[in-house]
Amino acid sequence: MAVKIQEGFALFSKRMDAKAFIEGEDESLDNMESQKMVEINKERDERKRKLLFDNLDLIMRHRDEIMKTPRYAKIDVHYALRGGGAYIGPIAMQRRFSAAGVPVTVGVTLGSLLGIWGSATYKVDCSCGNTAYIRSFGGSPLTGMSVAGAICPHCKNEIHGIRSRPFGDYVRQVQNALDSEVAEVSQAFISGTFGKVRELCSLEKMISELKLREYREKQ
């Protein structure tokens, strides 16, 4: 049942001055739906992040193939890396920009992520004798000090408290990756190829295909 609100002009004026606006029913519903979408996307990103790291050994075995296969390399994995700095807050793994007047959002792709992990900054030796990869970092842009966490795809060991590299090196790798993604999308607009239908692939589908391929190769 709708509730009728009555208020005098004096109270109305005070509420407007305080910017205490009354939310309409339709507006309230829209805000509730928007909040639900934010929560759903957050849960989805968390699920995909876990899936990626649970299958990191598989992904690294097929690293070269993934980077050479556009439908794999262009999978969005902005949720895979997490970073933040004092005074600047979280490091964005996505970037919004305007291409020919069209608002576009690009993020760290799987190909970009594998490129980042190919750098010395994002690799650390694991006690099992293999290489672990940085998946979270924090630090200060003023002092350059940092602390990071990594995971080994071979033994699944999580390594914490990595302090051996400058904070700016972590950030620079991410910015360079996003710069490349922006440049590619911008070029696609210029050439008229942006938005052309192409075969898309999800992280889930790629993992399923790679597992099936390995299974068949063992037969």
Protein Blocks (a to p, Z undefined) as FASTA:
>chain_A
ZZdddddfklmmmmmmnopacddfklmmmmmmmmmmmmmmmmmmmmmmmmmmmmmmmmmm
mmmmmmmmmklmmpccklmpccddehklpadfbdcddeehiacdddddfklmmmmmmpmk
lgccdfkopacddfbdcddfklopacdddddfklopacehiakbcfklmmmmmmmmmmmm
mmmmmmmmmnopgoiacddddfklmmmmmmmmmmmmmZZ
